Amino acid sequence: MSDLQEKDVVNVTDGKKIGNIIDIHIDQNGNMKGILVEKYRFFFSLFTNHVVEIKWSQIEKIGKDVILVNLD
């Protein structure tokens, strides 16, 4: 988990950074279902954040420094 938290999560469709991983969604059988990402936005001179869940099927590649996801 700590290794994943250090990586940036980037959308492959537009190349923009989504945010950072704050948790992993695991079902009752121990299967990894997705990642929870704290998404940062700049809105009227204030930083706001919220959490978005990215399904495991949306993860394209986990690299050394980045996790590439496909959010159509």
Kinemage of the C-alpha trace (Angstrom):
@kinemage 1
@onewidth
@group {chain A} dominant
@subgroup {mainchain}
@vectorlist {calphas} color= white
{ca met a 1} P 0.000 0.000 0.000
{ca ser a 2} L 2.727 2.488 0.902
{ca asp a 3} L 4.437 1.868 -2.467
{ca leu a 4} L 1.209 2.724 -4.298
{ca gln a 5} L 0.599 5.870 -2.250
{ca glu a 6} L 3.865 7.375 -3.492
{ca lys a 7} L 2.776 7.184 -7.142
{ca asp a 8} L 0.859 9.835 -9.075
{ca val a 9} L -2.421 8.706 -10.635
{ca val a 10} L -2.718 10.011 -14.215
{ca asn a 11} L -5.590 9.738 -16.699
{ca val a 12} L -4.312 8.374 -20.037
{ca thr a 13} L -7.079 10.075 -22.034
{ca asp a 14} L -5.929 13.632 -21.251
{ca gly a 15} L -2.591 13.192 -19.423
{ca lys a 16} L -3.788 15.071 -16.336
{ca lys a 17} L -2.880 14.098 -12.801
{ca ile a 18} L -5.956 12.955 -10.897
{ca gly a 19} L -4.518 12.841 -7.394
{ca asn a 20} L -2.971 10.480 -4.899
{ca ile a 21} L -4.076 7.102 -3.573
{ca ile a 22} L -5.432 7.231 -0.042
{ca asp a 23} L -6.876 3.716 0.248
{ca ile a 24} L -7.567 0.441 -1.564
{ca his a 25} L -11.026 -1.081 -1.956
{ca ile a 26} L -10.907 -4.803 -1.106
{ca asp a 27} L -14.010 -6.990 -1.130
{ca gln a 28} L -14.969 -9.517 1.559
{ca asn a 29} L -13.076 -12.275 -0.294
{ca gly a 30} L -9.819 -10.312 -0.260
{ca asn a 31} L -9.954 -9.340 -3.944
{ca met a 32} L -8.745 -5.871 -4.898
{ca lys a 33} L -11.684 -4.014 -6.474
{ca gly a 34} L -10.179 -0.562 -6.932
{ca ile a 35} L -8.291 2.368 -5.500
{ca leu a 36} L -9.552 5.456 -3.700
{ca val a 37} L -7.897 8.621 -4.968
{ca glu a 38} L -8.015 12.019 -3.314
{ca lys a 39} L -8.683 14.330 -6.224
{ca tyr a 40} L -7.513 17.934 -5.978
{ca arg a 41} L -9.152 20.832 -7.797
{ca phe a 42} L -8.513 24.536 -7.941
{ca phe a 43} L -11.799 26.411 -7.633
{ca phe a 44} L -12.182 30.177 -7.082
{ca ser a 45} L -8.768 30.579 -5.427
{ca leu a 46} L -9.429 27.699 -3.029
{ca phe a 47} L -8.171 24.163 -3.149
{ca thr a 48} L -10.972 21.648 -2.733
{ca asn a 49} L -10.681 17.903 -2.660
{ca his a 50} L -12.872 14.867 -2.818
{ca val a 51} L -12.392 11.142 -3.118
{ca val a 52} L -13.021 9.211 -6.312
{ca glu a 53} L -12.963 5.415 -6.651
{ca ile a 54} L -11.156 4.000 -9.657
{ca lys a 55} L -12.070 0.419 -10.491
{ca trp a 56} L -9.311 -2.132 -10.923
{ca ser a 57} L -10.445 -2.640 -14.550
{ca gln a 58} L -9.728 1.056 -15.263
{ca ile a 59} L -6.063 0.739 -14.291
{ca glu a 60} L -3.989 0.495 -17.477
{ca lys a 61} L -0.456 0.287 -16.074
{ca ile a 62} L 1.371 0.592 -12.771
{ca gly a 63} L 4.816 2.022 -13.396
{ca lys a 64} L 7.756 3.040 -11.248
{ca asp a 65} L 6.466 6.571 -10.567
{ca val a 66} L 2.945 6.668 -11.948
{ca ile a 67} L -0.305 4.716 -12.214
{ca leu a 68} L -2.030 5.185 -15.561
{ca val a 69} L -5.821 4.894 -15.533
{ca asn a 70} L -8.449 5.192 -18.242
{ca leu a 71} L -11.317 7.429 -17.151
{ca asp a 72} L -13.481 7.916 -20.249
